[in-house]
Amino acid sequence: MGGKIAAVSSNGTYSFTKPNRESITLLAGFGVEGDVHGGATVKHRFRMKKDPSQPNLRQVHLMHEELFEELRVAGFEVGAGQLGENVTTRGVDLLGLSVGTLLRLGDEAVVEVTGLRNPCAQIDGFRKGLLKEVVGRGPDGSARFRSGIMGVVVAGGVVRPGDTVGIEPPDGPHRPLDIV
């Protein structure tokens, strides 16, 4: 089973939010064409300071639109692209996927899931108190990161709102997502 793409977003400059687009082009081994976070090596400022030669496991940021509905109930108005994601999905349990899952976006693009996005303090800069909402607690009291997942592009293609999202789990046991 799969879902749909609700929105696509990109930004060529470092900014917390990303404007919605009619389409984005994913490039294999790079990420989103024209997006500041695209590249074979890390492009997130904090990670570049630590080691700019690290592989970029965060080429594409995906977030589930259902999160926005939960945040609205908690008193936060948030829309697609506003938390920095490139692809907003509907009907896909992104947080429940296994590391290595392939997401087929539209007719051609394929993204391999690498892990969870680590929510940062910039989220509170966007909406005060929002960070606490996207870092929930699991039944055992452990942190539950809900601000989307990250992936790398293994096959390029154009992605548009309304495109389907196909899900291809990896072989072997389920490997829960961790922060990348």
C-alpha positions as CSV (number, residue, x, y, z in Angstrom):
1,M,0.0,0.0,0.0
2,G,1.0,3.6,-0.5
3,G,-0.2,7.1,-0.4
4,K,0.0,10.3,-2.3
5,I,2.2,13.3,-2.5
6,A,0.4,16.3,-1.0
7,A,3.0,19.0,-1.8
8,V,6.6,19.4,-2.9
9,S,9.0,22.2,-1.7
10,S,12.5,23.4,-2.2
11,N,14.7,26.4,-1.5
12,G,18.0,27.4,-3.0
13,T,19.1,29.3,0.1
14,Y,19.4,28.4,3.8
15,S,16.0,29.1,5.3
16,F,13.9,27.2,7.8
17,T,10.9,27.0,5.5
18,K,10.8,25.9,1.8
19,P,8.3,27.4,-0.7
20,N,5.8,25.0,-2.3
21,R,6.5,24.2,-6.0
22,E,4.5,22.8,-8.9
23,S,7.1,20.1,-9.2
24,I,10.6,19.3,-8.0
25,T,13.3,17.2,-9.8
26,L,15.1,14.6,-7.8
27,L,18.6,13.7,-9.0
28,A,20.3,10.4,-8.2
29,G,23.0,10.7,-5.6
30,F,22.3,14.4,-5.1
31,G,18.8,15.2,-3.9
32,V,16.4,17.9,-5.0
33,E,17.7,20.0,-7.9
34,G,18.3,23.6,-6.8
35,D,17.8,22.8,-3.1
36,V,20.4,24.1,-0.7
37,H,20.6,20.6,1.0
38,G,21.3,18.7,-2.2
39,G,24.7,17.1,-2.7
40,A,26.7,13.9,-2.3
41,T,28.2,15.2,1.0
42,V,26.5,16.8,3.9
43,K,24.9,20.3,3.4
44,H,23.4,20.9,6.8
45,R,25.4,23.7,8.4
46,F,26.0,21.9,11.8
47,R,27.1,18.7,10.1
48,M,29.4,20.6,7.6
49,K,31.2,22.2,10.6
50,K,31.9,18.8,12.1
51,D,33.0,17.0,8.9
52,P,32.1,18.3,5.4
53,S,33.2,15.1,3.8
54,Q,30.5,12.9,5.4
55,P,28.0,11.3,2.9
56,N,24.7,13.2,2.7
57,L,22.1,10.8,4.1
58,R,19.7,13.8,4.3
59,Q,19.3,14.6,0.6
60,V,15.5,14.6,0.8
61,H,13.3,15.4,3.8
62,L,9.8,13.8,3.8
63,M,7.0,14.6,6.2
64,H,3.5,13.2,6.6
65,E,0.7,15.8,6.2
66,E,-1.2,14.1,9.0
67,L,1.2,15.6,11.5
68,F,-0.1,19.1,10.5
69,E,-3.6,18.0,11.5
70,E,-2.3,16.8,14.9
71,L,-0.4,20.1,15.4
72,R,-3.5,22.1,14.5
73,V,-5.4,20.3,17.3
74,A,-2.6,21.3,19.7
75,G,-3.0,25.0,18.6
76,F,-0.2,25.3,15.9
77,E,-1.0,26.3,12.3
78,V,1.6,24.6,10.1
79,G,1.5,23.9,6.4
80,A,3.5,22.0,3.8
81,G,7.1,23.2,3.4
82,Q,7.0,25.3,6.6
83,L,9.1,22.8,8.6
84,G,11.7,22.5,5.8
85,E,10.5,19.3,4.1
86,N,10.9,18.7,0.4
87,V,8.0,16.1,0.1
88,T,4.8,16.1,2.0
89,T,3.0,12.8,1.9
90,R,-0.6,11.7,2.7
91,G,-1.5,8.2,3.7
92,V,2.0,6.9,4.4
93,D,3.2,5.9,7.8
94,L,6.6,7.4,7.2
95,L,7.7,7.1,10.9
96,G,7.0,3.3,10.9
97,L,9.1,2.5,7.8
98,S,12.3,0.5,8.0
99,V,15.7,1.8,7.2
100,G,16.4,0.9,3.6
101,T,12.7,1.1,2.5
102,L,12.4,2.4,-1.1
103,L,9.8,5.0,-1.8
104,R,8.7,5.3,-5.4
105,L,7.6,8.9,-5.9
106,G,5.6,9.3,-9.1
107,D,6.6,7.5,-12.3
108,E,10.4,7.5,-11.9
109,A,11.9,8.8,-8.7
110,V,13.0,6.5,-6.0
111,V,14.2,7.6,-2.5
112,E,15.9,5.2,-0.1
113,V,14.9,5.9,3.6
114,T,18.0,6.5,5.7
115,G,16.5,7.6,9.1
116,L,14.7,10.2,11.1
117,R,15.1,14.0,11.0
118,N,16.4,15.3,14.2
119,P,14.2,18.2,15.2
120,C,16.2,21.3,16.2
121,A,15.7,24.5,18.1
122,Q,14.8,26.3,14.9
123,I,11.4,24.7,15.2
124,D,10.7,26.8,18.3
125,G,12.0,29.8,16.4
126,F,9.3,29.2,13.8
127,R,6.5,28.6,16.4
128,K,7.3,28.9,20.1
129,G,6.5,25.6,21.8
130,L,6.3,23.6,18.6
131,L,9.5,21.6,19.3
132,K,7.8,19.9,22.3
133,E,4.9,18.8,20.0
134,V,7.2,17.2,17.3
135,V,9.3,15.5,20.0
136,G,6.8,13.5,21.8
137,R,7.2,10.7,24.3
138,G,6.6,7.0,23.6
139,P,4.7,4.8,26.1
140,D,8.1,3.9,27.7
141,G,9.0,7.6,28.2
142,S,11.6,7.6,25.4
143,A,11.8,10.5,22.9
144,R,9.6,10.0,19.8
145,F,10.8,12.2,16.9
146,R,7.9,13.1,14.6
147,S,9.3,15.7,12.3
148,G,9.8,13.5,9.3
149,I,12.3,11.2,7.7
150,M,15.3,11.6,5.5
151,G,16.4,9.7,2.4
152,V,18.8,9.6,-0.5
153,V,17.8,9.6,-4.2
154,V,18.6,6.3,-5.9
155,A,16.7,7.1,-9.1
156,G,15.8,10.6,-10.3
157,G,12.7,12.0,-11.7
158,V,10.1,14.8,-11.6
159,V,7.8,14.7,-8.5
160,R,4.5,16.6,-8.3
161,P,1.6,16.9,-5.9
162,G,-0.9,14.2,-6.6
163,D,1.7,11.6,-7.6
164,T,1.6,8.2,-5.9
165,V,4.0,7.0,-3.3
166,G,4.8,3.3,-3.6
167,I,6.5,1.5,-0.7
168,E,9.0,-1.3,-1.1
169,P,10.3,-2.7,2.2
170,P,13.9,-4.0,2.2
171,D,14.7,-7.7,2.5
172,G,15.3,-8.9,6.0
173,P,14.0,-7.9,9.4
174,H,12.5,-4.5,10.1
175,R,15.2,-1.9,11.2
176,P,13.6,0.9,13.1
177,L,14.5,4.5,12.1
178,D,17.0,6.4,14.1
179,I,18.3,9.9,13.7
180,V,20.6,10.6,10.8
